[in-house]
């Protein structure tokens, strides 16, 4: 408890959780030069603090190249983070990932 660490009498208003601490402290990943590193750091921090079991990434083909997506999946796999990619088109196969395509008729190909 926070009261155990402070030498003053405090009252905590609202919910005391990781998300609120991040908001209050204005914590964010370092401004790294590569978008890929920012994405991995953001996902890593949030999954650790909020105990997230799976991350869903939508439209990654729109802002990362094939090599970067493969590095992203390799990094997340190394960190033991489960990820689901949702795309609106099939551009290329992601290494070591199962691909399921559902067509306009909602049939699995």
N, C-alpha and C positions, 0 to 999 in steps of 0.2 A: 504494500500500500504506500501511496505517496506520503501519507501522514507520518509513516515510520522514518522517513528520510529528512523531514523538515522539522526544525525546532520551533515552528509556529503552528498555531491552530488554524487549519484550513478546512474549507468545505468544498467538495468537488460537486459541481453542478453539471448535470448531463451525464452522458455515458463516457466512461474512461476506457478507450481502446486505442489500438495502434493507428487506425485511420485518423482519429481526432488528434493524436499526438503529432502525426506528420503534418496535419493542417496547421496546428498551433505553432510548431517549431519551424514551419516552412522548409521542410527537408525535401530535397530532390537530388537526383543523380548529378554528378559533375557534368559540366558542359564539355563532353568529349567531342572530338572532331567527327567521328564516324557514327552515323545513324544506327548501325548495327550494334555497336557497343552500348549506346544509349538504350536501345530496346532491351537488350539482354540484362543490363543493370536494373532497369525499371521493373522488368518481370521478376528478377531475382529478389529484389528488395520487397516487392509487394507480396510475393508468394511466401517469403519467410515471415514477414510481419503479420500478415493476415491469414496465414495457414490455408492458402488457396491450394486446392488439389488438382485443378486443371485450368489451363489458360486457353482461351479461344481467340485466335487471331484471324481477322476478317480482311481479305483483300491485300495480303502481303505481296502478291504478284504486281500490284500497282506501284509499289515504291521501293522494292528491292529486286536486284538481279538474281538470276538462278544461283550463282556462286554464293551470294550473300545469304540467300534462303537456306542453302545447304550448311553454311557456317552457323546460322542461327539455330537450325535443328540440332546440329552437332553440339553447340554450346548448351542448349536447353537439355539435351539428353545427358550431357556430362554433369549438369547440375541436378539431374533427376527430377526435372520439371515436365509434367505431362502437358502436351499441347495439341490442339485441334485447329487445323487450318481450314477456313471456309473461303472458297473462291467462286467467282461467277463465270470463270472460263478456265480451260485447261491449257496452260502455256508450256509447262515442262514437268517432268516427274521429279519429285523431291526424293533424294537418296534416303534409303532406310525408312521410308514412310509408306504406309498403306494408302492407296488412292482409291476412292470410290467416286464414280461419276454418276450423277442423277440427271437425266435428260428432261426436256420440256414436259414429257408425259409422266414425270416423276417415277420413271423406271430406272433401276440401277443397271449401269452398263458394266 
